[in-house]
Amino acid sequence: MSKYITKYILLVLVLLCLPGLLVAQKTKKELESKKKKLQEDIEYLNKLLEKTTNSKESSLGELMTVNRKINLQEQVIETFTKEIEIIQAQIKASNDTISSMEMRLGDLKKEYARMVVDAYKTEKGYNKLSFIFASKDFEQAALRIRYVQEYQEFRHKQALIIDSTSKEVSKKVARLQKKKDEKKQLLESVQAERNTLDVEKKDQQKIYDQLKGKEKQLKKELAAKQKASQKLDASIKKLVEDEIKKSNANTKVKKNDTKAPVLKLTPEAAKLSEDFENNKGKLPWPVVEGVIYRPFGTYSPMPGITEFNNGVDIVTSKGAIARSVFEGTVSVVTEDPTLGKIIIIKHGQYYSVYVHLKEVFVKAGDKVTTKQTLGTIMFDEQSQVADLELQIWKGQNKTDPQDWLFKKE
């Protein structure tokens, strides 16, 4: 009976631990994947910053790059911390399992010892043959033979169960030690990352101190950029408004109808719009390599300076190209003294906007495909930074491009 109880207990322990272990393994793999991508982005920013440090003066672009690097570093530390929490939970579960198995192993050994003692006492009084020949009849003799055989078999199986359970406990103890070693390494990694973060924060403070004296100049430059962005906003809204009017040109509007007119799409444009929407979170990046260092919406690159970004700015390497995030038609190619050359591509009711271009390889009316090269990205010699601003609009409403792009983190 004991062998069935033992197997049952082990099975219950496995079934109880398995879902948690599977979830933990999945989460751990996700964290490792995220950590790897974060570290790749940090390494890429390091390469860019190496070139930036050759510049005589610190720039806001350099500060934003360092800010982003610090943010990524903090995420790496957070990822390490979560990994440690998972391993700690696994260590606790392993300890509990080992304790239960060791208790059961002790019970099995005690039970087996009693069987050996009982067998010794029985065999000392009389041997097995005497026990069998003392039977009243043949049927009882047959039953006694069967009993002796089953008893010997049971003892043998009990010995095997004890041996296998003992080996399983040893394996679990070895795995537990491995987990403890892994935890120790992760703790050392966290400390190393924190040391790196301390150094980066000192660099951040150093750049900030240098820029503090140029706050008025920076605010003036950002104000000019903000004014140019507002002008671009108005142009995009006017573009959409004109297309709405054009699509509704043959539609009679009732006098009491207060509803704002909407863009009427052809079946082909409606399909393209639907495809674009279905690819939310899966669109390719508009650069081959790059890191978002200026987010969508209101943000502060340094104390005392705040601005609103209509899209996301992706810092990339000098000479990098911009590419289309989805198939569509080029609506506008224009230029601004502050923002550089600009491309607006229509995807049904959606628009993708590419700002800070130096050269452009397409013109209005061109059909473009996903990942098609659109032009080269401007490089600021003063800040030693090349960045592409990507905007994504739905009609006349701005959306966060980070929600649309394939998740790198």
C-alpha positions in Angstrom: 0.0 0.0 0.0 2.9 2.4 0.8 4.2 2.5 -2.7 0.8 3.8 -4.0 0.7 6.4 -1.2 4.3 7.5 -2.1 3.5 7.8 -5.8 0.3 9.7 -5.0 2.1 12.2 -2.7 4.8 12.8 -5.3 2.2 13.2 -8.1 0.2 15.7 -6.0 3.4 17.7 -5.2 4.3 17.8 -8.9 0.8 18.8 -10.0 0.7 21.5 -7.3 4.1 23.0 -8.3 3.8 22.5 -12.1 1.5 25.4 -13.0 3.5 27.8 -10.9 6.8 26.5 -12.3 5.5 26.8 -15.9 4.3 30.4 -15.4 7.6 31.2 -13.6 9.6 29.7 -16.5 7.6 31.7 -19.1 7.9 34.9 -17.1 11.6 34.3 -16.6 12.1 33.9 -20.4 10.1 37.0 -21.1 12.2 39.0 -18.6 15.4 37.6 -20.1 14.3 38.6 -23.6 13.3 42.1 -22.4 16.6 42.5 -20.5 18.5 41.5 -23.6 16.7 44.1 -25.8 17.2 46.8 -23.1 20.9 46.0 -22.9 21.1 46.2 -26.8 19.5 49.6 -26.7 21.9 50.8 -23.9 24.9 49.5 -25.9 23.6 51.4 -29.0 23.2 54.6 -27.0 26.7 54.1 -25.6 28.1 54.1 -29.2 26.2 57.2 -30.0 27.4 59.0 -26.8 31.0 58.1 -27.6 30.7 60.1 -30.7 28.8 62.9 -28.9 31.5 63.3 -26.3 33.9 64.5 -29.1 31.8 67.6 -29.4 33.2 70.7 -27.6 29.9 71.6 -25.9 27.2 69.6 -24.3 23.8 69.7 -26.0 20.2 69.1 -25.1 20.3 66.1 -27.5 23.2 64.6 -25.6 21.2 65.2 -22.3 18.1 63.5 -23.7 20.2 60.5 -24.9 21.7 60.2 -21.4 18.3 60.5 -19.9 17.0 57.7 -22.0 20.0 55.6 -21.2 19.4 56.1 -17.5 15.7 55.1 -18.0 16.7 51.9 -19.8 19.3 51.2 -17.1 16.6 51.5 -14.4 14.4 49.1 -16.4 17.3 46.6 -16.5 17.6 46.8 -12.7 13.9 46.3 -12.4 14.1 43.3 -14.7 16.9 41.8 -12.6 14.9 42.4 -9.5 11.8 40.6 -10.9 14.1 37.6 -11.9 15.4 37.4 -8.4 11.8 37.4 -7.0 10.9 34.5 -9.3 14.0 32.5 -8.3 13.3 33.2 -4.6 9.8 31.8 -5.1 11.3 28.8 -6.9 13.8 28.3 -4.0 11.0 28.4 -1.4 8.8 26.0 -3.5 11.9 23.6 -3.8 12.6 23.8 -0.1 9.0 22.9 0.7 9.0 20.0 -1.7 12.3 18.7 -0.4 11.1 18.9 3.2 7.9 17.0 2.3 9.9 14.4 0.4 12.5 14.0 3.2 9.7 13.5 5.7 8.1 10.8 3.5 11.5 9.2 2.9 12.0 9.0 6.7 8.6 7.4 7.1 9.5 4.9 4.3 12.8 4.0 6.0 11.1 3.5 9.4 8.4 1.3 7.8 11.0 -0.7 5.9 13.1 -1.2 9.1 10.0 -2.5 10.9 9.4 -4.9 8.1 13.0 -6.2 8.3 12.8 -6.7 12.0 9.4 -8.4 11.8 10.7 -10.7 9.0 13.8 -11.5 11.1 11.7 -12.4 14.1 9.4 -14.5 12.0 12.2 -16.3 10.2 14.0 -16.9 13.5 11.0 -18.8 14.8 10.5 -20.9 11.7 11.5 -20.9 8.1 9.3 -20.3 5.1 9.1 -24.0 4.2 7.8 -24.9 7.7 5.2 -22.1 7.4 4.1 -23.5 4.0 4.1 -27.2 5.0 2.2 -26.4 8.2 -0.8 -25.7 6.0 -4.0 -27.7 6.6 -4.6 -28.4 2.9 -3.3 -27.7 -0.5 -5.4 -24.5 -1.0 -4.0 -23.0 2.2 -0.5 -24.0 1.1 -1.0 -22.3 -2.2 -2.2 -19.1 -0.5 0.8 -19.1 1.9 3.2 -19.5 -1.1 1.5 -16.6 -2.8 1.7 -14.5 0.5 5.4 -15.2 0.9 6.1 -14.3 -2.7 4.1 -11.1 -2.5 5.7 -10.1 0.8 9.2 -10.6 -0.7 8.1 -8.6 -3.8 6.7 -5.9 -1.6 9.9 -5.6 0.4 11.9 -5.4 -2.8 9.6 -2.6 -4.2 9.8 -0.7 -0.9 13.6 -0.8 -1.2 13.4 0.5 -4.8 11.0 3.3 -3.7 13.3 4.3 -1.0 16.3 4.3 -3.4 14.5 6.3 -6.1 13.0 8.8 -3.6 16.5 9.3 -2.1 17.9 9.9 -5.6 15.1 12.3 -6.4 15.7 14.3 -3.2 19.4 14.5 -4.1 18.6 15.8 -7.6 16.2 18.4 -6.1 18.9 19.5 -3.6 21.4 19.9 -6.5 18.9 21.9 -8.5 18.1 24.0 -5.5 21.8 24.8 -5.0 22.0 25.8 -8.7 19.1 28.2 -8.2 20.8 29.7 -5.1 24.0 30.2 -7.2 21.9 31.8 -9.9 20.3 34.2 -7.4 23.7 35.1 -6.1 24.9 36.0 -9.6 21.8 38.0 -10.3 22.3 40.0 -7.0 25.9 40.7 -8.1 24.6 41.8 -11.5 22.1 44.2 -9.9 24.8 45.7 -7.8 27.0 46.2 -10.9 24.1 47.8 -12.8 23.5 50.1 -9.9 27.1 51.1 -9.9 26.8 51.9 -13.6 23.6 53.9 -13.0 25.4 56.0 -10.3 28.1 56.9 -12.9 25.5 57.7 -15.5 23.6 60.0 -13.1 26.9 61.9 -12.5 27.3 62.3 -16.2 23.7 63.5 -16.4 24.3 66.1 -13.7 27.5 67.2 -15.4 25.7 67.9 -18.7 22.8 69.5 -16.9 25.2 71.9 -15.1 26.8 72.9 -18.4 23.4 73.4 -20.1 22.0 75.4 -17.1 23.9 78.5 -18.2 22.3 78.2 -21.7 18.7 77.9 -20.5 17.5 81.0 -22.3 19.1 80.0 -25.6 17.6 76.4 -25.3 14.2 77.8 -24.5 14.5 80.1 -27.6 15.5 77.1 -29.8 12.6 74.9 -28.4 10.1 77.7 -28.8 11.1 78.0 -32.5 10.8 74.2 -32.9 7.4 74.3 -31.1 6.2 77.0 -33.4 7.3 75.0 -36.4 5.5 71.9 -35.0 2.3 73.9 -34.5 2.5 75.0 -38.1 2.9 71.4 -39.2 0.0 70.4 -37.0 -2.2 73.0 -38.8 -1.0 71.8 -42.2 -1.9 68.2 -41.4 -5.3 69.2 -40.1 -5.9 71.3 -43.2 -4.8 68.4 -45.4 -7.3 66.1 -43.7 -10.0 68.7 -43.8 -9.6 69.3 -47.5 -9.7 65.5 -48.2 -12.9 65.3 -46.1 -14.5 68.1 -48.1 -13.4 66.5 -51.3 -14.8 63.1 -50.3 -18.1 64.7 -49.3 -18.3 67.1 -52.3 -21.3 65.2 -53.9 -23.1 64.6 -50.6 -26.0 66.9 -49.6 -25.8 68.1 -46.0 -29.1 68.8 -44.2 -29.5 72.2 -42.7 -30.1 70.9 -39.1 -27.3 68.3 -39.3 -24.7 69.2 -36.6 -22.5 66.1 -37.2 -19.0 66.9 -38.4 -18.4 65.5 -41.8 -16.2 62.4 -42.0 -13.7 61.2 -44.5 -15.4 58.8 -47.0 -13.1 56.1 -48.1 -13.1 54.0 -51.3 -13.3 50.3 -50.7 -9.5 50.1 -51.4 -8.7 52.9 -49.0 -11.1 51.4 -46.4 -9.3 48.0 -46.7 -5.9 49.8 -46.3 -7.1 51.6 -43.3 -8.3 48.4 -41.7 -5.0 46.7 -42.4 -3.1 49.6 -40.8 -5.3 49.4 -37.7 -4.9 45.6 -37.5 -1.1 46.1 -37.4 -1.2 48.2 -34.3 1.8 47.2 -32.1 3.4 45.4 -35.1 4.4 48.2 -37.5 8.1 48.1 -38.4 10.4 50.9 -37.1 11.0 53.8 -39.5 14.8 53.3 -38.9 16.9 50.1 -39.1 18.6 51.0 -35.8 17.5 53.5 -33.2 16.1 54.2 -29.7 13.2 56.4 -28.7 14.6 59.2 -26.6 11.9 61.8 -26.8 8.4 60.4 -26.0 5.0 61.4 -27.2 3.2 64.2 -25.3 4.4 66.5 -22.6 7.9 65.8 -21.2 10.7 67.7 -19.5 14.3 67.0 -20.8 15.7 69.0 -17.9 14.3 71.0 -15.0 12.8 74.4 -16.1 12.2 73.2 -19.7 9.0 71.5 -20.8 7.6 70.8 -24.2 4.9 68.9 -26.1 6.0 66.3 -28.7 3.5 65.4 -31.5 5.2 62.1 -32.1 8.3 60.3 -30.9 11.9 61.1 -31.7 14.1 58.2 -32.5 17.9 58.8 -32.1 19.9 57.0 -34.7 23.3 57.0 -36.3 24.7 59.6 -38.7 23.7 58.9 -42.4 20.7 56.7 -41.3 17.8 56.3 -43.6 14.1 56.8 -42.9 11.6 54.1 -44.2 7.9 53.8 -44.5 6.1 52.0 -41.6 3.3 50.8 -43.9 2.2 50.8 -47.5 0.3 53.9 -48.7 0.4 57.0 -50.9 2.6 60.1 -50.4 0.3 63.0 -49.7 2.8 65.8 -49.1 6.5 66.4 -49.3 7.4 69.8 -47.8 10.2 71.6 -46.0 10.6 73.8 -42.9 13.7 75.8 -41.9 13.6 74.4 -38.4 12.2 70.9 -38.9 13.9 70.0 -42.2 12.2 68.1 -44.9 8.9 66.4 -44.1 6.9 63.5 -45.7 3.3 62.7 -45.0 2.0 59.3 -46.2 -1.7 58.4 -46.3 -2.9 54.9 -45.2 -6.7 55.2 -45.6 -7.9 57.3 -42.7 -4.4 57.1 -41.1 -1.4 59.3 -41.8 2.3 58.7 -40.9 4.5 61.8 -40.8 8.3 61.7 -41.0 10.2 64.8 -39.8 13.9 65.9 -39.7 14.8 64.6 -43.1 17.8 65.9 -45.1 17.1 64.3 -48.4 13.9 62.9 -49.8 13.6 60.1 -52.4 9.8 60.2 -53.0 7.3 62.8 -54.2 3.6 63.5 -53.7 1.4 60.9 -55.4 4.0 58.1 -55.2 2.8 54.7 -53.9 5.1 53.3 -51.3 5.5 49.9 -49.7 6.2 48.9 -46.2 9.9 49.5 -45.2 10.5 51.5 -48.5 13.3 54.0 -48.2 12.0 57.5 -48.0 15.1 59.6 -47.5 18.1 60.3 -45.2 17.8 61.7 -41.7 19.3 65.1 -40.7 22.4 65.2 -38.5 22.9 68.1 -36.1 26.6 68.9 -36.2 26.4 71.0 -33.0 24.7 68.3 -30.9 26.2 65.4 -32.9 22.7 63.8 -32.9 20.6 62.3 -35.8 17.0 61.8 -34.9 13.8 61.1 -36.8 10.5 62.3 -35.5 7.6 60.0 -36.4 4.0 61.0 -36.0 0.9 58.9 -36.6 -2.5 60.5 -37.0 -6.0 59.1 -37.2 -7.8 61.7 -39.2 -7.2 65.0 -37.4 -6.2 63.3 -34.1 -2.6 62.6 -33.0 -1.8 59.2 -31.5 1.2 57.8 -29.7 3.4 56.1 -32.3 5.0 53.9 -29.6 1.6 52.1 -29.4 1.8 51.3 -33.1 5.5 50.3 -33.5 6.7 46.7 -32.9 7.6 46.4 -29.3 11.4 46.3 -28.8 11.1 46.4 -25.0 
